[in-house]
C-alpha cells in the first residue's frame, strides 16, 4: 500500500508529465499553424488558423 507521500509524489509526477506533453503539443501546433494557414484553400479557414495561432503565441512566455 502506498503512503500518502508516495501517492502525492506520484500524482505530482503525473501532472508534470501531462504538462510537458501539453507544452510539447502546443509548440508543435504553433510550428504547424503558419503552414496550415498558407495552404488553406478557403479564406475563412485561413483566418481561423491565423486566429488560433495568435491565441497560442504568447510573446511574454518564458521557456
LUMDOLUM-789280 format. One record per residue (C-alpha): residue in three letters; x, y, z. Coordinates in steps of 0.5 Angstrom, whole numbers, plus 500, padded with zeros to 3 digits. Each point is the difference from the previous one (the first is absolute). Example, Ala and Ser with C-alpha at 12.3 -4.5 7.8 and 13.67 -1.06 7.14 Angstrom:
2
R   rest    c1    c2    c3
R    ALA   525   491   516
R    SER   502   507   498
This chain:
63
R   rest    c1    c2    c3
R    UNK   500   500   500
R    UNK   503   507   498
R    UNK   501   505   505
R    UNK   497   507   500
R    UNK   507   503   498
R    UNK   501   495   494
R    UNK   493   501   498
R    UNK   501   507   500
R    UNK   507   500   496
R    UNK   496   495   495
R    UNK   495   505   499
R    UNK   505   506   499
R    UNK   504   496   495
R    UNK   494   498   496
R    UNK   498   507   500
R    UNK   507   503   498
R    UNK   500   494   494
R    UNK   493   503   498
R    UNK   502   507   500
R    UNK   506   498   496
R    UNK   496   496   495
R    UNK   495   506   499
R    UNK   506   505   499
R    UNK   503   496   495
R    UNK   494   499   496
R    UNK   499   508   501
R    UNK   507   501   497
R    UNK   499   495   494
R    UNK   493   504   499
R    UNK   503   507   500
R    UNK   505   497   495
R    UNK   495   497   495
R    UNK   494   505   500
R    UNK   504   505   495
R    UNK   501   494   495
R    UNK   493   498   501
R    UNK   497   508   499
R    UNK   505   500   494
R    UNK   497   494   497
R    UNK   493   501   502
R    UNK   495   501   493
R    UNK   495   504   504
R    UNK   501   507   503
R    UNK   495   498   506
R    UNK   505   494   501
R    UNK   506   504   500
R    UNK   497   505   504
R    UNK   498   495   505
R    UNK   507   497   500
R    UNK   504   507   501
R    UNK   495   502   506
R    UNK   502   493   503
R    UNK   507   502   499
R    UNK   499   507   504
R    UNK   497   496   505
R    UNK   505   495   501
R    UNK   506   505   499
R    UNK   502   504   507
R    UNK   505   505   499
R    UNK   502   500   507
R    UNK   500   493   501
R    UNK   507   497   503
R    UNK   503   493   498
